[in-house]
Amino acid sequence: MRCRQHMSVKRHPYALLYHLAGHAVVMEHFDIPLISMRVHPRRRVGAVHGLGQRRDPAGSRLLVERDAICAYAGGAAEDYGCGGSSWFSTLEDSSSAAKRLLRFTHDPAESSAWGSYLRERACVMVREYWHEITVIAAVLQRERAMDRASLGATLQAFRANPFRAGLRPLRPVPWRRPHRSAGKDEVELVWSRPTLSELVARMQR
């Protein structure tokens, strides 16, 4: 599995860290070896590279599901941590997962439904392992790079003692989404409480 991201400056400062950490923690849960994970905070560029799993006739469906869940986990972690949709930044992850599913089923309708189910599983796993994801994101921000050994050692130390000084999660930062004015094809709906005269006029209709 490979994922390369270049986050816009308009996105949350931790979006890239949460994205890569989500991939890495779910991969570790499924015992998928992490080859490397690197990030450059100033350039807002990062990448994660995992070793592909061997396919066998008995468990190929399970392995495909695990690969797809790991692909969806990055966007799910970014959404959960930043409180916004990461649809534009996860197009590559979604397309790679869809290609894996289509290779297995060869049916677009079945692949789409299967992908929606696996995306929900990724969201559930991200919520379940959220504390580990925030810790890995903090370590990645400090160290700039991690491999399988450092990832496993960090998670093992966190599970043994979550209050260890060197394993603190990222501190939340105040962040507002940049306001985007409505264009020609967009409509802003504004609700206001009706006045007494308007209510009377409606009742007389």
N, C-alpha and C positions, 0 to 999 in steps of 0.2 A: 504494500500500500504506500502511495506517495501523495503528499498534499503540499502545495506551495501557495502561499497567500501573500498578497500585497494589499494592506488595508489603507483606505483613504484616511486623510487627516480629519475628515468629518465624522468618522466613527469613534466609538468609545476608546480611550487610551489602552484599556485592557482587552480589547476585542481579540487581537491577535494572540495574546497569551492564553486566554480562555479557550480559544479555538484549538491551538496546538496541544494544550494540556488535556482537553477533552478527548482528542484522538489517542494520546499516549496512555491515559489511565484506563480507558476501555480496552485498548490493545493489551495492556498488562493483565487485565482481568481475564481476557480470553487466551492468555499465554501466547500472544503473537509477538515475536521478538522485535524490539525497537532497535533499529540500526543507528539512527541519529536523529536529533531534533535541535534545530538552531533557530535563533531569532536575532534580529537587529532592531532594537527598539526605535532608534532615531529614524531609520529608513522605513520602519514599519513593514519589514519583510521577514518572513519566517518559513520554515519547511520542516516536515516530519517524514521520515522514511522508515517503513516497517518491512520485515521479511515476509514474503508471500508464503502461504501455507501449502503443503503438499496435498494434492487432490487424490482421493481414492474412491472407488465406486460406492462403498458403504456409507461414508460420511461426507460426501461432496456437498450435499444440500446444506448440512450444518455449517460447513466451512464457508460456503457462499453467504449464508446468513450472517456469520460473524464478520466477514469482510465488509458487508454492507452496513451493519450496525456501527462498526468502527468508522466508516466513512461518514455516516450521518452524525456521529457523536460530536464532531468539531463544531458544526453549526448549532447543534442543540446546546452545547456548553456556552457558545457565544451568545445565543438568545437568552439563556437562563441567567448568565452573569451580567449582561448589559441591558436586559429588559427591552430588546427590540428584535425585529426580524432581520436575519442575516441572509436573506434569500440571494442577494446579489453576490455575496462573498462565498457562497457555498455551491455555486453552479458547477464547479469542477468536481467537488465531492459528490454531488447528486448525480452528475452524468456518469462518473466512474462506477457508482453503485448500480445505476440503471443498466450499464453495459454488462456488469457481472450477472445481474438477474436475467437479462435477456439471453445471455449465453446459455443459461441453464434451462429457461422455460421456452424461449422462442415464441412467446405469446405476449404482445404488448399489454393487453388488458390484465392478464394475470400478473405480469411484471409490475404494473402500476399499483395494483392492489397489494401485492406482496411488499413493494417498496414503502407504501404508506404504513403498513403494519410494522415493518422493521424500523421506520423512522420514529414511531411511537415508542418502540422498545428502547431506542437510543435515548429518547427524552427521559424515560423512566430511569435508565441506568445513570444518566447524568445527574439527575436529582438525588439518586441513592449515593453516588460517590462524589458529591459536590465538594465536600470538605477536602478530599484528596486532590481534586482538580485545582482548587484554589491554592493549595500548598505547592503543587507542582508548578503552577503558574508563577508563584512568587520565587521559587528556586530558579526557574528558567529566566525570569527577569534579572536575577542577580548573576547567574552563571553564564547566561547567553547560549549554553549548549548542554545537552544531556545525551547519554546513551542508555543501553539496557541496564548496565550495572548500576549506574547512578540513579536511574529511575527506580529500580527495584529496592536499592538501599534506602532511598528517601521514603518510599511508601512503607517499607518495613519499619523504619524508625518512627514514622508518624503513627502507625498502628500500635506500636509499643508504647509510645508516649506522645499523645497529641499536643501536649502543652510544652513541648521542647522549644527552647529559645530560637533555634535556627530554623524552625519549621512553622513560621507564622504565615497565615494566608495574606493575600493582598489586601491592603487597606482600601476601603471604598473611597472613591473620589467623586466630588460633585460634578455632574455632567448633564448638559442639556443638549438635546438633539438640535442641530441647526434648523431654523425655521425655513420652510420651503413655501413660498407663496403659490397660490393656486394659479395654474396655467389656463389656457383657453379650453382644454378638454377636461379640466377638473372643476368640481363644484363643491363649495363649502356650505354645509348645512348648519345653520345657527338656530337653536331652539330658544324661544323666549316664552315666559309665562303669559298666557292670554289675559287681556284686561277684562273688566266686568262688562263693558259695552260689547266686546267681541263675543263673550259667552252668551249674552242675551241675543245677539244677532244670530248666532248659530242655533240657538234653541227655537227661534222664530222661523227658521227655514223649513 
